[in-house]
Amino acid sequence: MSVEPRGYEYPPQSIHVVPLPADFEQLFPKPTGLTEDVWPTAQINYLGFYLKRLSCKTVLIEGHYIDRDFIDDLALFYSRSLRGYPNYCQRLHFFSEELDDDRWKKLISDANGGKRERVRQFLQKSYLGFSVVRPLPGSLIGRTVLPTFPTNTAEGHRRDFGATREYRVHLAGFDLVVSGLAFQQQDQGVSACATTALWSAIHKVAPMEGLPFATPAAITQAASRYFLAGGRALPSEGLTIDQICEATRSSGLAPIVVRGLALEQARAQLHGYLTSGLPAVLALQPLPLTRSEGHAVCAVGLKLGEVAPQTNPDYHFRDVATSVMAVYVHDDRLGPYAVADLQSHTLPSGDIVPALVIRWPGEKAEFETCVLRAIIVPAPPKLRLTVARMRSLGVVIAEAVGERLPELQGRVDLSCRYRVSTEYQQMAFDFGLSDEGILELSSRTVLSRYLGVVHLDGPSGPLFDVLLDATETQANPSVLCCVSRRGLPVAGKPLMAFIARRLGGTVIG
Amino acid sequence: MPDPSDPARGAERAESESRTERSSSPRSAEEQQVWDALEVARQKMKPMTKRELEAELIPSDLMSFRLKSAQ
């Protein structure tokens, strides 16, 4: 008898290609024992449902994958368990093309025969993203990035997924790309719903600022460093909004917190932040309001309809934020891009509050209705001008323009958002500016990295933009310039110039 | 040094007035009307903007609201 040799073996790597099963749960081992949860879990059912909607035909199973998020969870929590959790995961890749093991071998062979780029392009054309499968029996779904649905809906509405980004994926020597926003299921050990919602949001904003991605373990640790109101940090007992803010700051970002007061106000906030590419953590309280605790989801996109006519006869403009019909959310009880219709709800107290009705995509049945208590936006630290402050100037300008240009018949549509200044300068070459105007904007005007853009649209196209220095806290006097757009009628040009002078900005036309 | 007689820099010279000078007084009756319209709009929009700005004031009980949903 001698001591067993341990620590010498490497785990095996394998790639298997199988058709997407009719019952997606067949891919996963059923947990043993008597568990509290139903099987298959809602997340697995949802993932299978979503993949069918994406016309997925094939699943490629990568047997060994080191996932940065899971290995951090393991280091913080699971490594101290009696059970020996492996430090690696499996990863599923999804394709719209029908493939099998033989076809995969042929593709590898073709690539080896000088057709690597052609094979890569073939795989890329049908690539539908990936899902990491963690070795955690009750919480299998780890980091998952799937593409969004197309921009136009079957009902003629529009989807805006500004808060997504590109992910580069390395599979067997091929570099693939998928656009989306990372989702993962809470594991109830290191992370709760708020942790994963914040983690998803940070996945979009951190690379904008050149910051590293915070893992769920890092978020939980940062959140509980100074604010541990009660209970243990681990296993996670959820996060308060205070803790979400602390974890956001710890990630190098700045939290913007806004209450959900009314439907129109919530719409305006969500429209401003999400169309600017900033995901938001939504603090929800399920109805009926019998529980003192809430739920968190990450808002990723918007479903947009027509801009509503102005309901106040004294106003001379329309608010583009009224076009928001629903929010697409990562709900870790379901999966990525669940639909949440934005509505008003009257509480027993008589208060009218904004509410979200969460549904599976394309399904009518309601999963849950919740009151929207707060919106938490992890923002770049130098973005100090909030959407509310931008709008406080925007509505004044829109109203004055609508009133002074009656020929527009109230068709002055206001929207407010942020843009990176270099991106705006590039766009401006298509604005139809004079040579002098584009020279002024590109070469003689100082711009902050993030611009607040008050944008006015008219019946014939964009009227003009008011560019604000987003490093300031007040919208005025932070006006940098007013930029003329193609839809501005001749009578509007002196109007824009007079407004620019009043606001202290220059005129670019 | 840029040539001050360069016509391409005309716009820059026209905008050489400071930000405070620019917004201090209107140059014409027409401009005055627009400035008045802005002031009227500012007063008219106050209830809307006040409500949106109030939403950024977060009470402490909301900051302590725990988000913990079982799967």
Interface residues (C-beta under 8 A of the other chain):
Chain A: D37 T41 A42 Q43 S139 Q185 Q186 Q188 A192 C193 A194 A197 A229 E237 G238 L239 T240 I241 D242 I244 C245 I256 V257 V258 R259 G260 L261 A262 Q265 A268 Q269 A283 L284 Q285 P286 S292 E293 G294 H295 A296 D314 Y315 D332 R333 R373 A374 T386 A388 R389 R391 S392 V395 V396 I397 E399 A400 E403 R404 E436 L439 E440 R444 P477 P494 L495 F498 I499 R501 R502 L503 G504 G505 T506 V507
Chain B: A8 A11 E12 E15 R19 T20 R22 S23 P26 R27 E30 E31 Q33 V34 W35 A37 L38 V40 A41 R42 K44 M45 M48 T49 R51 E52 L53 E54 A55 E56 L57 I58 L62 M63 S64 F65 R66 L67 K68 S69 A70 Q71
